[in-house]
Amino acid sequence: MDDYQIQMLRLASSGYSCSQILIQLALDVRGEENPTLVRSMAGLAYGCGGGKASCGALTGGCCLLALYAGKGEDTETESDQLQLMLSEMSDWFESQVGGQYGGTACETITGEDGPAAARQRCGAIVAETFAKAMEILTTHGFDPYDAD
């Protein structure tokens, strides 16, 4: 088990959701703290709360990519790589997770267990999504450890 998986387990056992875990891991990699951002990511959990929307690991992974490549201030511009990176994440998630579970809606992935499935099923999905996001960032010339 690597350091990221240990951190994921710690965050999950502390009650953080999939999307919150992904963004917290990215913040940790960057050496930053942003409780407001982490708190706001809870809105993506369990398919935006009702299970019918996209899995929070997918939307959280997309937010992770945007943390590096999106526009955050008037003086910044969005990276021309962002839309391609988001598409790569979505395509990968649809193929890997959607292919395995029959779709990417949270309730489709978790089944009858709903959010309770997170302990067994969702941990692996979050870990794979984090690894894929780091891969996408690196492939597109972003240094995940660089906060700028």
N, C-alpha and C positions, 0 to 999 in steps of 0.2 A: 504494500500500500504506500503510495507516494504522499508527499506533504500536502498536495492539493486535496487528495481524497480524505486525508485526516481532517483538514480544515473544513471540508464539506460536511463530514459527519458531525463535527463540533457545531457548525452552524445549524444543521438540521436538528440536532438534539436540543439546541437553544430556541427552536421554534421558527426559524427563518424558512421562507418558502423557496421554491426552485429559482424563481427570477431574482429574489433577493440574494441568494447564495451566489449566483453567477456574477452579479454586479459587485458584491463584496469581495469575491476572489479577484476580480479585475482591479478593484481599488487597492487591495493588498499588494498585488503585483506592482502597481504604480507607486506604492508607498504613500497612499492618500487615505484620508478619512472623509466620509460624507454621509452622515446618518440620515440626512434629509433625502438624499437620492436613494439610499437603501430602503428607507421607509416607503417612498413613493413606488418602488418596484413591487410592493405587496399588491398593488392594484392589478398586476398581471397574473397573479397566482390563481390556480385552478380555473384556467380559461377565463380570466377577468371576473372570477367569482362565481360564475354560474355553470362552469364546466363546458359550455357549448362553444366557446371561442378557442383560439389556438392555445396549445400547451404553453405554459409560462416559461418552460425551458427554451422553446423556440423564440418567443417574444423577448425573453430576457437575454438570450444570446444575440439577438439583433440589437438590443439596447447596448450590450457590451461592445459590439462593433462600432456603434455610433458614438460611444464614449471616446473612442480614438479618432474617428473620421468625420463626425458631425460638426455642425456649426454651433458654437456655444456663446459667442459674443459678436457684437456688431462688427468688430475688426477682423473676424475670422470668416473663412469661406469653408463650405463643406468640401471634403475631399472628392475629387472626381472618381475615386475608387469606391465610395460608400455604397452606391446603388448596386454595383457589381458584387460587392462583398455580401450585402444583404440577400441578393438573389442566390449566391452560392450557399449561404447558410440555409435559406428556405428550401432550396432544391435538395441539399444534403439531408435535411431533417425530414422532408417529405419521403425521400427514398428510404432512409435508414429506419426512422421511427414510424412514419406513416405506413411504410411497407410492412413492417412487423405487426402493427396493431390495427391496421385498417383505416387510418386517418390520423390527423394531427390535432383534432379537438381534444381537449383535456379529458372529457368524460369517455371518449372513445379509447384513449390510452389507459385510463385508470379503471374502466369498467364499473361494475357495481360497487366496488370498494370506494370509489370517489377519492377524496383527498387522503383517506386512510391508506391508499395504495402507495403513497409517497415513500414510505419506509422501505418497501421491497422493490418496486418497479422503477420509481422515478429517480432514485439515486444514481443508477447507472446512466440514465438518460442525461441527467445534469452533468455528470462527469464527462460523458462523450461530447456533449454540446460545448463545454468549456474547452476541451482539447481541440475541437474543430474550430472554435472561434480563435484560439491562439494560432492555429495553423493558417487560417484565412488571413489574419492580421500580418503574420510573418511573410506569407506569400505575396502580399500586396505592399510590402515594404515598410510596414509599421513595426516598431520595436515595442512589444507589450510592456516593457519595463520603463519606457519613456513616458512621463506624464505630460509632456508638451505636445 
